[in-house]
Amino acid sequence: MLVGVDLGAPHFDGELQELGLLAETAGMDPVARLTCRRKAPDAALFVGSGKADEIRLLAEAEGAQEVLFDQALSPVQQRNLERAIGLPVNDRTLLILEIFAQRARSHEGKLQVELARLQYLSTRLVRRWSHLERQQGGIGGRGGPGETQIELDRRMIGESIKRTKERLIKVKRQRRTQRRQRERRETFNISLVGYTNAGKSTLFNALVKARAYAADQLFATLDTTTRQLYLDHAGAAEDGSAGRSVSLSDTVGFIRDLPHGLVEAFQATLQEAADADLLLHVVDAANPGFPEQMAEVQRVLHDIGAGGVPQLAVFNKLDALDESRRPHALQDTMDVEGRSVGRVFVSARTGEGLPLLRAELARRAQAAPPLNNPTSGPATPIGHNHGLHSRDLDE
């Protein structure tokens, strides 16, 4: 059963469509939906006792086995709701973590998901524990004298978080070594970013003829994939020069209310966007809510230090637009946070507009200033690295 509470936020999803897609992506089947409006969350039950009873009755009538809230719940609210409703209660944060745990494939991705999951669980040790009695001290006891089970569990999770962070530090050190190699190659780096299910992986496959996993679902791609993309620049045939190879990276999609712990845990993966020379901001042009989705992507980009990277807006799914909504021109400019950003309309599925996009990418890559060789000058600051390696990052 899906539950949403309108607290006055401008992006409230009254139909709970996105939460339903998240639930289906995690392998669940939504059987009922309920929304309500409150000025502020109830401290104990988030929705209040009367609405909690209504949720319980509707869940029983529809045969629901779990209740999912579209907003983040505190540990106390979650525990109280489970007692009042009599069913497991989870929130949007845990749902996203569950999807990430199912989809992560690379070693780094799995470590990042595990870290975010442990950090989430560390605040919810009071949930559903029936063994919180005092531990018995003495020889053979699991904890110290008088140590409660919850203290022991908290210490064990803390140790797991520490070990996972240490392993991620090693992975980041390997990435720094790889970045130094990319810098020496002086490769122009392009990263695909955008709201989840905007068609980034489909566009990636269309541009580089790759076979990265793409599906009409949320978070189909979690692990960054990089391929070489050869671009012919205008005038290459006349002056006898060759085109230019660039590195194109497909990254994880963003989503509204992305758990802050996930943003921190996926810092290494999202660093590909911060290190890019150009960001292709892929937008689902057929989604009426694309302005809100674009704003959310911009917020996350600022959070990871990629807010100042040059962008090119790619409005995808042109084939899904009604004739009345089709643009008069396939290339123009638009205002993004007070700055003019180039825009190209494409259909990654049919190929419409892709030649125009390739030409624009070639123009920008050709106009890019020569990249500094890090071996002959000062170190490149973090967040302004240039270039990517040409093989998969997730191999």
VOGU-3710 file (C-alpha; in Angstrom, 3 decimals, decimal comma):
1> mlvgvdlgap> 0,000/0,000/0,000  1,333/3,416/-1,006  0,873/6,450/1,235  1,742/10,061/0,452  1,429/13,115/2,690  1,125/16,578/1,146  3,062/18,903/3,442  2,856/21,846/1,036  5,901/20,939/-1,059  5,595/22,154/-4,696
11> hfdgelqelg> 6,624/18,791/-6,132  4,095/16,623/-4,265  3,088/13,630/-6,407  -0,645/13,428/-5,773  -1,027/10,257/-7,838  2,003/8,586/-6,214  3,135/7,587/-9,701  6,857/7,751/-8,957  6,500/5,826/-5,687  4,493/3,198/-7,572
21> llaetagmdp> 7,246/2,892/-10,187  9,841/2,561/-7,430  7,785/-0,186/-5,778  7,383/-2,061/-9,068  11,105/-1,695/-9,762  11,796/-3,307/-6,379  9,522/-6,231/-7,309  6,399/-5,170/-5,399  2,790/-4,870/-6,555  0,938/-1,721/-5,392
31> varltcrrka> -2,649/-2,674/-4,451  -3,849/0,566/-2,839  -2,932/4,255/-2,707  -3,844/6,883/-0,133  -2,886/10,553/0,113  -3,652/13,147/2,756  -2,702/16,721/3,594  -1,112/18,040/6,759  0,486/21,327/7,754  3,260/19,454/9,565
41> pdaalfvgsg> 4,102/15,789/10,275  2,773/14,272/13,477  5,723/13,677/15,787  4,584/10,200/16,799  2,743/8,759/13,783  3,602/11,194/10,942  -0,020/11,069/9,710  -1,860/11,194/13,069  -3,804/8,462/14,828  -7,024/8,861/12,829
51> kadeirllae> -5,287/8,542/9,454  -3,199/5,617/10,777  -6,452/3,768/11,549  -7,722/4,566/8,047  -4,504/3,166/6,538  -4,873/-0,004/8,641  -8,481/-0,592/7,515  -7,718/0,041/3,834  -4,615/-2,194/3,974  -6,698/-4,999/5,489
61> aegaqevlfd> -9,451/-4,575/2,891  -6,978/-4,652/-0,033  -4,812/-7,445/1,371  -1,657/-5,310/1,540  1,377/-6,899/3,181  3,485/-3,771/3,557  2,970/-0,002/3,719  5,307/2,364/1,845  5,456/6,092/2,605  6,551/8,576/-0,059
71> qalspvqqrn> 8,317/10,654/2,603  11,182/9,834/4,929  10,089/8,558/8,340  11,997/8,899/11,582  12,809/5,650/13,429  10,227/6,464/16,116  7,496/7,242/13,573  8,278/4,039/11,714  8,084/1,934/14,870  4,843/3,577/16,060
81> leraiglpvn> 3,188/3,183/12,665  4,009/-0,519/12,581  2,405/-0,958/15,968  -0,702/1,017/14,939  -1,148/-0,572/11,497  0,069/-4,084/12,281  2,145/-4,328/9,106  5,751/-3,603/8,136  6,129/0,106/7,358  8,961/1,470/5,240
91> drtllileif> 9,739/4,765/3,553  11,006/6,047/0,232  14,599/6,047/1,476  14,681/2,322/2,251  12,892/1,565/-1,026  15,581/3,349/-3,038  18,299/1,600/-1,024  16,661/-1,760/-1,775  16,616/-1,026/-5,520  20,243/0,051/-5,452
101> aqrarshegk> 21,180/-3,141/-3,597  19,428/-5,227/-6,274  21,000/-3,367/-9,217  24,604/-2,731/-8,166  26,979/-4,899/-10,176  30,486/-3,518/-9,773  32,590/-4,025/-6,651  32,556/-0,306/-5,970  28,805/-0,006/-6,464  28,135/-2,825/-4,021
111> lqvelarlqy> 30,412/-1,228/-1,431  28,658/2,124/-1,810  25,209/0,563/-1,437  26,330/-1,404/1,600  27,696/1,742/3,244  24,460/3,664/2,645  22,390/0,734/3,942  24,479/0,400/7,103  24,264/4,141/7,776  20,477/3,974/7,369
121> lstrlvrrws> 20,116/0,943/9,666  22,354/2,447/12,327  19,571/4,906/13,197  16,887/2,213/13,278  18,218/-0,344/15,739  15,057/0,024/17,825  12,906/-1,394/15,037  11,308/-4,805/15,569  13,895/-5,923/18,110  12,414/-8,304/20,661
131> hlerqqggig> 15,745/-9,176/22,275  16,708/-5,886/23,904  17,000/-7,383/27,368  20,246/-6,868/29,248  23,118/-9,108/28,193  24,476/-11,480/30,790  28,033/-10,692/31,755  30,730/-13,204/32,591  32,775/-15,739/30,650  31,407/-16,504/27,215
141> grggpgetqi> 29,123/-13,493/27,060  28,856/-11,708/23,704  28,989/-8,224/25,186  30,694/-6,627/28,096  29,148/-6,768/31,573  25,797/-5,059/31,437  26,033/-4,207/27,717  22,572/-4,139/26,161  21,802/-5,885/22,880  21,132/-2,550/21,213
151> eldrrmiges> 24,562/-1,265/22,284  26,172/-4,413/20,914  24,281/-4,112/17,615  25,216/-0,450/17,313  28,878/-1,268/17,903  28,829/-4,095/15,327  27,226/-1,847/12,697  29,729/0,890/13,514  32,589/-1,549/12,910  31,017/-2,653/9,611
161> ikrtkerlik> 30,690/0,979/8,496  34,347/1,565/9,343  35,489/-1,501/7,362  33,354/-0,546/4,361  34,713/3,013/4,355  38,279/1,675/4,447  37,583/-0,538/1,418  36,026/2,407/-0,426  39,131/4,493/0,295  41,192/1,853/-1,538
171> vkrqrrtqrr> 38,800/1,992/-4,491  39,038/5,805/-4,596  42,831/5,550/-4,532  42,661/3,254/-7,573  40,385/5,761/-9,308  42,877/8,571/-8,665  45,582/6,475/-10,318  43,288/5,845/-13,283  42,501/9,570/-13,545  46,189/10,427/-13,746
181> qrerretfni> 46,482/8,010/-16,657  43,480/9,638/-18,351  44,995/13,089/-17,907  48,143/11,988/-19,743  45,957/10,871/-22,627  44,326/14,323/-22,725  40,897/12,898/-23,521  37,819/15,127/-23,689  35,393/13,689/-21,125  31,595/13,785/-21,545
191> slvgytnagk> 29,222/12,451/-18,880  25,531/11,710/-19,269  23,481/12,917/-16,318  19,768/13,316/-15,771  16,683/12,183/-13,924  16,204/8,449/-13,721  14,369/6,883/-16,680  15,079/9,876/-18,935  16,703/7,538/-21,481  20,398/8,061/-20,702
201> stlfnalvka> 21,433/4,449/-21,319  19,419/4,248/-24,548  21,104/7,439/-25,768  24,496/6,097/-24,661  23,941/2,899/-26,660  22,795/4,870/-29,718  25,864/7,123/-29,678  28,590/4,540/-29,090  26,855/1,400/-30,463  27,195/-0,217/-27,046
211> rayaadqlfa> 24,918/-2,733/-25,372  24,632/-1,262/-21,906  21,512/-2,383/-20,060  18,572/-0,090/-20,805  14,960/-0,518/-19,728  11,832/1,549/-19,151  12,235/1,498/-15,390  13,793/3,546/-12,626  17,504/3,090/-11,902  18,138/0,642/-14,753
221> tldtttrqly> 21,786/1,773/-14,629  23,780/2,102/-11,409  27,384/1,468/-12,379  29,236/3,969/-14,530  30,101/2,682/-18,015  32,596/4,464/-20,280  33,199/4,052/-24,022  35,204/5,880/-26,662  33,152/7,994/-29,073  34,699/9,121/-32,367
231> ldhagaaedg> 33,435/12,462/-33,663  34,031/13,977/-37,105  34,342/17,738/-36,854  33,192/20,119/-39,535  35,840/20,852/-42,101  37,904/17,763/-41,329  37,738/16,557/-44,915  38,799/19,935/-46,321  41,812/20,538/-44,105  42,891/16,896/-44,037
241> sagrsvslsd> 42,646/16,665/-40,272  41,084/13,800/-38,416  38,159/13,948/-36,049  38,515/13,562/-32,328  37,849/10,694/-29,950  36,139/11,561/-26,696  35,155/9,479/-23,671  31,441/9,148/-23,019  30,255/7,963/-19,582  26,797/6,781/-18,591
251> tvgfirdlph> 26,104/7,481/-14,889  23,428/6,673/-12,330  20,187/8,610/-12,654  19,038/11,143/-10,083  15,655/11,237/-8,383  13,633/13,526/-6,145  14,458/13,197/-2,451  17,508/11,057/-3,164  18,699/9,930/0,280  21,579/12,128/1,383
261> glveafqatl> 23,452/9,033/2,531  23,328/7,710/-1,025  24,720/10,957/-2,409  27,630/10,654/0,036  28,101/6,922/-0,537  28,091/7,311/-4,326  30,527/10,218/-4,270  33,187/8,183/-6,085  30,817/7,125/-8,866  29,281/10,589/-9,202
271> qeaadadlll> 32,818/12,020/-9,330  32,750/11,102/-13,028  30,259/13,930/-13,492  32,299/16,382/-11,424  35,427/15,542/-13,451  33,732/15,909/-16,846  34,581/18,557/-19,434  30,938/18,542/-20,589  27,707/17,243/-19,072  24,924/15,987/-21,324
281> hvvdaanpgf> 21,845/16,710/-19,223  19,340/14,198/-20,618  15,714/15,237/-20,107  12,518/13,253/-20,712  10,797/15,738/-23,027  7,561/13,737/-22,905  7,240/14,069/-19,130  5,099/17,100/-18,170  7,063/17,418/-14,943  10,452/17,796/-16,632
291> peqmaevqrv> 11,115/21,315/-15,185  10,963/19,915/-11,635  13,134/16,963/-12,667  15,716/19,304/-14,195  15,760/21,382/-11,008  16,382/18,251/-8,934  19,276/17,206/-11,187  20,807/20,663/-10,840  20,526/20,428/-7,049  22,357/17,086/-6,947
301> lhdigaggvp> 25,013/18,370/-9,358  25,727/21,240/-6,969  25,875/18,765/-4,063  28,604/16,712/-5,774  30,617/19,712/-6,953  29,582/19,532/-10,617  27,400/22,636/-10,705  29,974/24,653/-12,645  30,690/22,055/-15,366  29,490/23,194/-18,842
311> qlavfnklda> 26,205/21,569/-19,869  24,306/20,689/-23,010  20,608/19,890/-22,518  19,459/16,867/-24,537  15,656/16,627/-24,658  15,086/12,934/-25,357  11,986/10,904/-26,345  11,076/13,228/-29,191  9,141/10,327/-30,734  6,786/10,274/-27,722
321> ldesrrphal> 5,706/13,909/-28,174  2,358/14,789/-29,720  2,580/16,728/-32,962  1,278/19,840/-31,184  4,140/19,672/-28,649  6,974/19,096/-31,092  9,578/21,913/-31,196  9,834/24,198/-34,217  13,615/23,684/-34,293  15,650/20,706/-33,075
331> qdtmdvegrs> 18,395/22,946/-31,697  18,144/26,109/-29,648  19,099/27,483/-26,231  17,317/27,600/-22,892  17,801/29,286/-19,524  19,104/27,070/-16,723  19,646/28,772/-13,365  20,232/32,130/-15,011  22,687/30,961/-17,674  22,108/30,180/-21,331
341> vgrvfvsart> 22,531/26,474/-22,105  22,437/24,863/-25,530  19,616/22,413/-26,180  19,155/19,612/-28,727  15,977/17,578/-29,252  16,561/13,888/-30,064  14,953/10,470/-30,038  17,473/7,881/-28,890  15,029/5,165/-29,949  14,445/6,293/-33,570
351> geglpllrae> 17,689/8,208/-34,122  16,009/11,527/-34,941  18,234/14,444/-34,014  21,302/12,297/-33,273  23,350/13,644/-36,227  22,701/17,156/-34,921  23,819/16,101/-31,435  26,986/14,487/-32,783  27,821/17,641/-34,729  27,364/19,789/-31,631
361> larraqaapp> 29,547/17,453/-29,554  32,234/17,512/-32,238  32,117/21,310/-32,328  32,519/21,581/-28,572  35,277/19,001/-28,385  37,162/20,717/-31,192  36,759/24,138/-29,568  37,973/22,889/-26,187  41,357/24,319/-25,166  44,335/21,935/-25,120
371> lnnptsgpat> 44,360/19,926/-21,921  47,270/20,426/-19,560  49,750/17,639/-19,112  49,838/16,993/-15,344  53,400/15,710/-15,536  54,725/19,134/-16,559  52,802/21,419/-14,227  51,009/21,664/-10,941  48,551/19,001/-9,927  45,036/19,306/-11,309
381> pighnhglhs> 42,574/20,358/-8,586  39,996/17,809/-7,546  36,764/18,374/-9,457  38,552/19,776/-12,525  40,228/16,652/-13,831  40,196/16,194/-17,587  39,766/12,957/-19,446  38,642/9,388/-18,848  40,048/6,039/-19,701  38,617/4,200/-22,681
391> rdlde> 37,633/0,977/-21,014  34,696/0,150/-18,819  34,928/1,436/-15,266  32,777/-1,463/-14,119  34,888/-4,270/-15,553
//
